[in-house]
Amino acid sequence: MNVRKKAIRNTLFSSVGIYTEYLLGMLTSIFIARHLGPEDFGAYSAVIWMVAMGVAMTNSGTASAVIKFVAELRGAGREDQIAIAIAYLRRAQRWFLLAVLVIGGLLLFFAGNRITPGFNHLMIFGFLVIAVSLRAQYMFNVGIAKGFEDFRATAIVASIATPINLGMVVFAWWVDAEVEALLAVFLISSALFYGVSQALTSRMIPPPGKDTVLPDPLLRRVRRHMRLVAVTVTVGFLAASEVEVFFLNMFGTSDAAGMFKVAYQLAVGAAMLVPGVVGALMLPMMANALSQGRDVAGQRFVGSTSYLALLAAPLVAFGAVFSAPIIALLYGAQYAEAAPVFAVCLFACSLATVTQGGSSLLVSADRQLTILVMVVGCGLLKILLDVVLIRAYGLHGAMLAYLVVAIVNAAAVMTLALRAIGLHPDWARLLRISLAAALAALAALPLRGHWPSLPTLVIGAIVVAVCYAFLTLLLRCWSSADTEHLQQLVQRYARGRPKALMRLLEWSGRATRQVP
């Protein structure tokens, strides 16, 4: 299999795994949220967040290391050292896990009544021990599969375990199970994810060579990688995750935590499925462009930022206008307070996606230390703002803290990327894109409140899409090459009809070429 076919195959399997796990995972979360209600869902989400944080800390220095060094040893023809390297990283992972469980136990002992109200703390600690151990091993196995570039295995795991997990949650909802039963379902699904991934990845690892040991230079590199990445991932998880759920349970109410969790999860998913599809390709694109020179990388950075903005802007416009019917349709009237939080989180998530060209450029240019400083700074700022604003304003304080940190992070990424490459995005084009989205949102605004949620959203989506597409051409948001390609598509598939569209495309292309 040549490189191109292998890349297409890996992309296909990776996409299947991501979309299966996300879409069914989102459906699972909707069932849980509707069944439990905001208060119990907020408490449940705080426990699940602690598991996610524990997994991130446990695997912070090992999961990425196993991807990097398994792939490196394969490329160097040293397959006999792979098993030894994996065994070494598993031992390191166990030490990380021990530290995580000690921290979690102390946290529950001293502040359990505030962070997990209504639960038996000994039961929750036992839950954390099992859930973090299983989920961390599962993510480590995913890292092994990625190191061997076997994305088929990751797709198989998602395709088997995620539907079963959804089925168990639906059954729990059907029998009106308590929140403890849903935590038990989480443990069963964790064991399932681990078991399937372990069965698939154990067959990939070649047997170690006789008397083979890891060279000292390689060991030093592995340890350095773990130290650096452990800090970056741990603090970065605080900056990027819904840590507000944790602080809302501690300083606010479980009801508010449930509202924020619903808004955050839906916003992250929407941003990932629309502009995030392109954003996920930025790292290899930037790495390839940088290898061809700074000018090529700069042009790709400018172009990718504009295209990501073109994809994200209508999503933000639609969410800003129709956040209330979206939440009502998916989660019910009991989560109505989550609607403005969803609109704000969607803007923040889309902003992060638009700046992925800049962050990918920094990674490709080996600015890891710069990224570390930035991530630590944003993480500390987020914790500070969460503590202060959630104490004072509850759910609205959490929303404001999340927005401020997202803006600061995006500004920092773009500033550092601009300094690294010496080129600026097309600010005028980005402004025109924002104007097109704002006008499309205004055109759809009168549609709210006249019909039930589903018809409102269908008609609103059509209006926003049509108005935005027309306005982007009218305001010259596309390049001349883009408009020329669109003309070819209309001519080929619609025989140049409607004529008004062809004339608009021709005018937009000429107007764009005339812009200095």
C-alpha positions in Angstrom: 0.0 0.0 0.0 1.5 3.3 -1.1 1.7 6.4 1.2 -1.3 8.2 -0.4 -3.6 5.2 -0.1 -2.4 4.5 3.5 -3.1 8.1 4.4 -6.6 8.0 2.9 -7.3 4.7 4.6 -6.1 6.0 8.0 -8.2 9.2 7.6 -11.3 7.2 6.8 -10.9 4.9 9.8 -10.0 7.8 12.1 -13.1 9.7 11.0 -15.3 6.7 11.5 -14.0 6.2 15.0 -14.3 9.9 15.9 -17.8 10.4 14.5 -19.1 7.1 15.9 -17.8 7.9 19.4 -18.9 11.5 19.4 -22.4 11.2 17.9 -23.4 8.2 19.9 -21.7 9.7 22.9 -23.6 12.9 22.5 -26.9 10.9 22.2 -25.9 9.0 25.4 -25.3 12.3 27.2 -28.7 13.7 26.0 -30.5 10.6 27.4 -28.7 10.9 30.7 -29.3 14.7 31.0 -33.0 14.4 30.2 -33.4 11.5 32.6 -31.6 13.0 35.6 -32.5 16.6 35.3 -30.2 19.6 35.8 -29.4 19.1 39.5 -28.5 15.3 39.4 -26.9 15.7 36.0 -24.7 18.5 37.4 -23.5 16.2 40.3 -23.0 13.3 37.9 -21.0 15.5 35.5 -18.7 16.6 38.3 -17.9 12.9 39.0 -17.3 12.1 35.3 -15.1 15.3 35.0 -13.0 14.0 37.9 -12.5 10.7 35.9 -11.6 12.6 32.8 -9.1 14.8 34.7 -7.7 11.7 36.3 -7.2 10.0 33.0 -5.6 13.1 31.5 -3.1 13.3 34.4 -2.5 9.5 34.4 -1.7 9.5 30.7 -0.3 13.0 30.5 3.2 11.9 29.8 2.7 8.4 28.6 -0.1 8.2 26.0 1.6 10.7 23.6 5.0 9.1 24.3 3.8 5.7 23.2 2.5 7.2 19.9 5.8 9.1 19.3 8.3 6.4 20.3 6.5 3.4 18.9 6.2 5.2 15.5 9.9 6.3 15.8 11.2 2.7 16.6 9.2 1.3 13.7 10.6 3.9 11.4 14.2 3.1 12.5 13.7 -0.6 12.1 14.0 -1.3 15.8 10.8 -3.3 16.3 12.6 -5.5 18.9 12.7 -2.5 21.3 9.0 -1.7 21.0 7.7 -4.1 23.6 10.3 -2.9 26.1 9.5 0.7 25.5 5.7 0.0 26.0 6.4 -1.9 29.2 8.6 1.0 30.5 5.8 3.5 29.7 3.2 1.3 31.4 5.2 1.3 34.6 5.5 5.1 34.4 1.7 5.2 33.9 1.1 3.3 37.1 3.1 5.8 39.1 1.1 8.6 37.5 -2.1 6.7 38.4 -1.0 6.3 42.0 -0.4 10.0 42.4 -3.8 10.8 40.8 -5.6 8.4 43.2 -3.9 9.9 46.2 -4.8 13.4 45.1 -8.4 12.3 44.4 -8.7 10.6 47.8 -7.5 13.7 49.6 -9.8 15.9 47.7 -12.8 13.7 48.5 -11.7 13.5 52.2 -11.4 17.2 52.7 -14.0 18.7 50.3 -16.2 15.8 49.3 -19.4 17.4 50.5 -18.8 20.3 48.2 -17.6 18.7 45.0 -19.7 15.5 45.1 -22.8 16.5 47.1 -25.3 13.7 47.8 -22.9 10.8 47.1 -21.2 8.4 49.4 -17.6 9.5 49.3 -16.1 6.0 49.9 -18.2 4.7 46.9 -17.1 7.6 44.7 -13.4 6.9 45.6 -13.9 3.3 44.6 -15.6 4.4 41.4 -12.6 6.7 40.6 -10.1 3.9 41.3 -11.8 1.5 38.8 -12.9 4.1 36.2 -9.6 6.0 36.0 -7.6 2.8 35.8 -9.7 1.3 33.0 -10.1 4.5 31.0 -6.4 5.3 31.3 -5.4 1.9 30.0 -7.9 2.2 27.2 -6.5 5.6 26.1 -3.0 4.1 26.4 -4.0 1.3 24.1 -5.4 3.8 21.6 -1.9 5.4 21.7 -0.3 2.1 20.9 -2.7 1.6 17.9 -1.9 5.1 16.6 1.9 4.5 17.0 1.4 1.5 14.7 -0.8 3.6 12.5 -3.6 1.1 12.9 -6.6 3.5 12.9 -8.8 0.6 12.0 -8.4 -0.7 15.5 -9.6 2.6 17.0 -12.6 2.6 14.7 -13.4 -1.0 15.7 -13.3 -0.2 19.4 -15.6 2.8 19.0 -18.0 0.8 16.7 -18.3 -2.0 19.3 -18.2 -0.3 22.7 -20.1 3.0 22.0 -23.4 1.4 20.8 -23.4 -1.0 23.7 -22.9 1.9 26.1 -25.8 3.8 24.5 -28.0 0.7 24.8 -27.2 0.3 28.5 -28.0 4.0 29.1 -31.3 3.7 27.2 -32.2 0.7 29.3 -31.3 2.6 32.5 -33.5 5.5 31.3 -36.4 3.1 30.5 -36.4 1.5 34.0 -36.0 4.9 35.6 -32.7 4.1 37.2 -31.0 6.2 39.8 -27.8 8.1 39.2 -25.7 5.4 40.9 -26.9 2.9 38.3 -25.7 5.3 35.6 -22.3 5.4 37.3 -22.3 1.6 37.2 -23.1 1.7 33.5 -20.0 4.0 33.1 -17.8 1.4 34.8 -19.2 -1.4 32.6 -18.5 0.6 29.5 -15.0 1.5 30.7 -14.3 -2.2 31.1 -15.7 -2.8 27.6 -13.5 -0.1 26.0 -10.5 -1.5 27.8 -11.2 -5.1 27.0 -11.7 -4.6 23.3 -8.7 -2.2 22.9 -6.5 -4.6 24.8 -7.5 -7.6 22.6 -6.8 -5.6 19.5 -3.5 -3.9 20.5 -1.8 -6.9 22.2 -1.5 -8.6 18.9 0.3 -5.6 17.3 3.3 -5.6 19.7 6.2 -7.7 18.4 8.1 -9.9 20.9 11.2 -8.3 22.4 14.6 -9.3 21.2 16.7 -11.5 23.5 18.6 -9.4 26.1 17.4 -6.2 24.4 17.4 -3.0 26.5 16.5 0.5 25.7 19.6 2.7 24.9 20.4 5.4 27.4 19.9 8.2 24.9 16.4 6.9 24.1 15.5 6.6 27.8 16.6 10.2 28.4 14.5 11.4 25.5 11.5 9.4 26.8 11.8 10.9 30.3 12.2 14.4 29.0 9.2 14.0 26.8 7.1 12.8 29.7 8.1 15.6 32.0 7.4 18.3 29.5 4.2 16.9 28.2 2.8 15.9 31.6 2.7 19.6 32.7 1.4 20.8 29.3 -1.4 18.2 29.1 -2.5 18.5 32.8 -2.7 22.3 32.8 -4.0 22.3 29.3 -6.8 20.1 30.3 -7.8 22.5 32.9 -7.8 25.4 30.4 -9.7 23.5 27.7 -12.1 21.3 29.6 -15.3 22.1 31.4 -13.6 22.6 34.8 -16.4 25.1 35.5 -18.7 22.1 36.2 -16.3 21.2 39.1 -16.2 24.8 40.5 -20.0 25.2 40.1 -20.6 22.2 42.3 -18.1 23.5 44.8 -19.1 27.2 44.9 -22.5 27.3 43.2 -25.2 24.7 42.7 -25.4 21.3 41.0 -28.3 22.7 39.0 -26.0 25.3 37.4 -23.3 22.7 36.8 -25.8 20.6 34.8 -26.7 23.6 32.7 -23.1 24.4 31.9 -22.3 20.8 31.1 -25.1 20.6 28.6 -24.1 23.9 26.9 -20.4 23.1 26.8 -20.7 19.6 25.5 -23.1 20.6 22.7 -21.0 23.5 21.7 -17.8 21.5 21.6 -19.5 18.8 19.5 -21.0 21.3 17.0 -17.6 23.1 16.6 -15.8 19.8 16.0 -18.2 18.5 13.5 -18.3 21.6 11.3 -15.1 23.7 11.2 -13.3 21.2 13.3 -13.3 18.7 10.5 -11.0 21.0 8.6 -9.2 22.2 11.7 -8.1 18.6 12.5 -6.0 18.6 9.2 -4.1 21.8 10.1 -1.1 20.2 11.9 0.1 17.9 9.1 -0.7 20.7 6.5 1.4 23.2 8.4 4.2 20.8 9.1 4.4 20.0 5.4 4.2 23.7 4.4 6.9 24.8 6.8 9.2 22.2 5.3 8.8 24.0 2.0 9.8 27.4 3.5 8.4 30.2 5.6 6.6 31.9 2.6 4.6 28.7 1.8 3.7 28.2 5.5 2.7 31.9 5.8 0.4 31.7 2.8 -1.2 28.5 4.1 -1.6 30.1 7.5 -3.4 33.1 6.0 -5.6 31.0 3.7 -6.5 28.4 6.4 -7.5 31.0 8.9 -9.9 32.6 6.4 -11.4 29.2 5.4 -11.9 28.1 9.0 -13.6 31.5 9.7 -15.9 30.9 6.7 -17.0 27.6 8.1 -17.3 28.7 11.7 -19.1 32.1 11.2 -22.5 30.7 10.1 -22.4 28.1 12.9 -22.0 30.9 15.4 -24.7 33.0 13.8 -27.2 30.1 13.8 -26.3 29.2 17.5 -26.7 32.8 18.6 -30.2 33.2 17.1 -31.6 29.7 17.8 -29.8 28.5 21.0 -33.1 28.4 22.9 -35.0 26.1 20.5 -31.8 23.9 20.1 -31.6 23.3 23.8 -35.4 22.8 24.1 -35.5 20.2 21.3 -32.5 18.2 22.6 -32.7 18.6 26.3 -36.2 19.9 27.2 -37.6 23.0 28.8 -35.9 22.2 32.1 -32.5 23.2 30.6 -33.8 26.5 29.2 -31.1 28.5 31.3 -28.4 26.7 29.3 -29.4 28.4 26.0 -27.3 31.6 26.4 -24.4 29.6 27.8 -24.5 27.4 24.8 -24.4 30.4 22.4 -21.4 31.8 24.3 -19.6 28.5 24.5 -20.2 27.9 20.7 -18.5 31.2 19.9 -15.6 30.4 22.2 -15.2 26.9 20.7 -15.4 28.2 17.1 -12.8 30.9 18.0 -10.4 28.1 19.1 -11.1 26.2 15.9 -10.4 29.3 13.7 -7.0 29.8 15.4 -5.9 26.1 14.8 -3.8 27.2 11.9 -1.8 29.4 14.3 -1.4 26.7 16.9 -0.5 24.1 14.3 2.1 26.5 13.0 3.7 26.9 16.4 3.8 23.1 17.0 5.3 22.6 13.5 8.0 25.2 14.2 9.0 23.4 17.4 7.8 26.1 19.8 6.8 23.6 22.4 8.2 25.7 25.3 6.3 28.7 24.1 3.1 26.7 23.9 3.8 25.3 27.4 4.1 28.8 28.9 0.9 29.9 27.1 -1.0 26.9 28.2 0.1 27.3 31.8 -0.8 31.0 31.8 -4.3 30.3 30.4 -4.9 27.5 32.8 -4.0 29.6 35.8 -6.1 32.5 34.5 -9.1 30.1 34.1 -8.8 28.7 37.6 -8.6 32.3 39.0 -11.5 33.6 37.0 -13.6 30.5 37.8 -13.1 30.8 41.5 -13.8 34.6 41.6 -16.6 34.8 39.1 -18.5 31.6 40.0 -18.5 32.6 43.7 -20.0 36.0 42.7 -22.3 35.2 39.7 -22.8 31.4 39.6 -23.6 30.1 36.1 -23.2 33.5 34.4 -19.8 33.8 36.1 -18.7 30.5 34.7 -19.9 31.5 31.2 -17.9 34.8 31.4 -14.8 33.0 32.7 -14.9 30.5 29.8 -15.3 33.3 27.2 -12.6 35.5 28.6 -10.0 32.6 28.6 -11.0 31.6 25.1 -10.5 35.1 23.8 -7.1 35.4 25.6 -5.9 32.1 24.3 -7.0 32.8 20.7 -5.2 36.2 20.9 -2.1 34.7 22.3 -2.0 32.0 19.6 -2.4 34.4 16.8 0.1 36.9 18.2 2.8 34.2 18.6 2.0 32.7 15.2 2.3 36.1 13.5 5.7 36.7 15.1 6.9 33.3 14.0 5.8 33.6 10.4 6.0 37.4 9.7 2.7 37.5 7.9 -0.8 38.7 8.9 -4.2 37.2 8.1 -6.4 39.0 5.7 -8.1 41.1 8.4 -10.4 42.9 5.9 -11.6 39.5 4.6 -12.2 38.2 8.1 -14.2 41.4 8.9 -16.4 40.8 5.8 -17.0 37.2 6.8 -18.1 38.4 10.3 -20.4 41.0 8.7 -22.0 38.3 6.4 -22.7 36.1 9.4 -24.1 39.0 11.4 -26.5 40.0 8.6 -27.6 36.4 8.1 -28.3 36.1 11.8 -30.4 39.3 11.6 -32.3 38.0 8.6 -33.2 34.8 10.6 -34.0 36.6 13.9 -37.8 37.2 13.1 -38.3 33.5 12.8 -38.0 32.8 16.5 -41.0 32.0 18.6 -43.6 31.3 15.8 -43.4 27.5 15.5 -42.3 24.5 17.6 -38.5 23.9 18.0 -38.0 21.5 15.1 -39.7 23.5 12.3 -38.1 26.7 13.6 -34.6 25.1 13.4 -35.2 23.6 9.9 -36.5 26.9 8.5 -33.9 28.9 10.4 -31.0 26.7 9.1 -32.2 27.2 5.5 -32.5 31.0 5.9 -29.1 31.4 7.6 -27.4 29.1 5.0 -28.9 30.8 1.9 -28.4 34.4 3.3 -24.9 33.7 4.4 -23.9 32.1 1.1 -25.3 35.0 -0.9 -23.7 37.6 1.4 -20.3 36.0 1.3 -20.3 36.4 -2.5 -21.7 39.9 -2.3 -19.1 41.0 0.2 -16.2 39.2 -1.6 -15.4 36.8 1.2 -14.1 34.2 -1.3 -10.9 34.3 -3.3 -11.1 34.7 -7.1 -9.9 31.1 -7.4 -12.7 30.0 -5.2 -15.4 31.8 -7.2 -13.9 30.4 -10.4 -14.1 26.9 -9.0 -17.7 27.5 -7.9 -18.6 28.6 -11.4 -17.2 25.4 -12.8 -19.2 23.3 -10.4 -22.5 25.2 -11.2 -21.8 24.9 -14.9 -21.0 21.2 -14.6 -23.8 20.0 -12.3 -26.5 22.6 -13.0 -25.7 23.6 -16.5 -25.1 27.2 -15.4 -28.5 27.7 -13.8 -29.7 29.8 -12.2 -28.3 32.5 -14.4 -28.5 35.0 -11.5 -26.1 32.9 -9.5 -23.6 32.6 -12.4 -23.7 36.4 -12.8 -23.1 36.9 -9.1 -20.2 34.5 -9.1 -18.6 36.3 -12.1 -19.1 39.7 -10.5 -17.7 38.5 -7.2 -14.6 37.0 -8.9 -13.9 40.2 -10.9 -14.4 42.4 -7.8 -12.1 40.2 -5.7 -9.4 40.4 -8.4 -9.6 44.2 -8.4 -9.1 44.4 -4.6 -5.4 45.4 -3.9 
